[in-house]
Amino acid sequence: MAFSSQRLEASLSPQVAEVVALKKGIEFTVDIGLVLAVIESDALGVVNLVNLGESNSTKIGLFIDDIVSRLHCRGFGSVVYVHMKANFVAHFLSKFTMNLSEDLF
């Protein structure tokens, strides 16, 4: 298990923010040499988009294309939906980082 936090100075929709976080998480695991077997997310719409892997030219679609490409190139496992009540650690860390002024890796 790994954790990182990065502040973005941008106004993003919740779905775009989830997609960007997923992409950054994959990049982080690759950078530190971890192998991903399962990626869990409580963003059902994002999980569905990644698993469908359908390309489109929207902002989200371009991120999804990049995520799917990275997952396939690395031979990563699956992206699965986990209800937020079952994802307590992620929500705790998310709230914890809201007050941080610097990136953590």
Protein Blocks (a to p, Z undefined) as FASTA:
>chain_A
ZZddddddddddfklmmmmmmmmmmmmmmmnopacfbdcdfblklmmmmmnopacfbfkl
mmmmmmmmmmmmnopacdddddfklmmmmmmmmmmmmmpcbdcZZ
